[in-house]
Amino acid sequence: MTYEIKELSQLNEGMLLEVEAGNKKLVVARVDGDVYAISAKCTHLGCSLAEGELRGLVLKCPCHGSEFSIVDGTVLSWVGEWPKILSNITKTLGLSKDLKTYQVLEKDGKYYIDI
């Protein structure tokens, strides 16, 4: 299902914005002119990623510092305070979960998200 996201016209470069598409809450970000959409809740404890910190294509969760790629949702760092070795172990054991990403389409100046 494809949903028009009218709020994307308000999205400036480097910003995060929580939007709703159907019954899903998503976070959208604009980086280098491209728009990305990911799940709105961190896969660790469900914190709102719209309150997170965006650095380039990396989104940091405001609660425990987990970092995700906004391009493909992969976990880059699981629970930021943990030493790197623990982060790697949790990923290897399948305890850290990637975010779901959604395709953003632009047509005639309007933006759509495919769910």
N, C-alpha and C positions, 0 to 999 in steps of 0.2 A: 504494500500500500504506500502511496506517495502523498505527502502532506506539504502544503505551502507553509513556509515559516516567514511570516511578515516581519517579525522582530529582527531578522537578519539585516535589514536595511539600517538598523541602529548600531550594528556591530562594527566597531572601529578596530583597526590593526592592533593585535596583541591583547585584545579583550576576551573575557569569558562571559558567556551569557547562558542562563538556564532557559530552556524553551520546552514546550510540550508538543509532541507529535502523536496524535491519536491518544492512547493512554500511557505513553512513555514520556518520562522526563529525561531530557538530554542536556548536555552542555555543548555549546558550539564555540568555536574559536576561529579567529581570522589571523593567519600568519603568512606574510609575504604575498598577500592577495588571495591565498587559497583559504577555503572555509572547511573546517573539520567538525564532525559531530561524534560524540562519545556518550556512553552511559553517564548519568548525572551523579551516581553514587559510587563511592570508592568500594572496591571489592574486599577490603579488609574489614571495616566496621560500618560501612554505609554512610560515611560522612559526605556532605555536599561538596562535590568537586567544583561547583560554580564559585565557591569561596577560596579555591586553591590558588596557587601561584603558577603562572605560565611563563616559562623561560624557553623561548624558541619553540620547538616542537615537543617540549617536555612539560607535563602538568604534574605539579606536586600537591598531594593531598594536604589540606590544612590541619588534619588531626594528628597523624603519625608520620607524615613525611614520605609515604610511598610515592614513587614516581612512575608515570606512565607515558608512553608515546601517544600523542594525539593522532598520529597517522594510522597506526594499526592496533592501538590499545595494549601493546605488550607491556608487561611489568619491567621497568628498568631498575628499580630499587624497591624492595619490599620492606616496609616499615623503616623509614629513614634513619632512625636512631640505632638500629641494629648494625653490628659490624657487617661488612660485605660478605664474609664467609657465611653468616647465618642467613642473610638474604639469598645467597646462592643455594644453600641447603633447602630452604623452604620452596624455592622455585623447582629444584630437582625433584623434591618429594611431591610436587603438585599442590602444595599448600597455598601458594600465591596464585591469584587468579587475574588473568588479563581482562581488560575492559572490552565491552562490545563497542564496535564502531559502526557508523552509518554513513552511507554515501550521500553527499550533498550535491545537488544538481542546480545549475544556474541556467535560466532560460528567459530571455527578454527582460533581464533586470530583476527577475523574481527568483527566489530560492526555494528549493524543495528538498525534503529529506525522504529517502526511501527506507521504510521500516519493513 
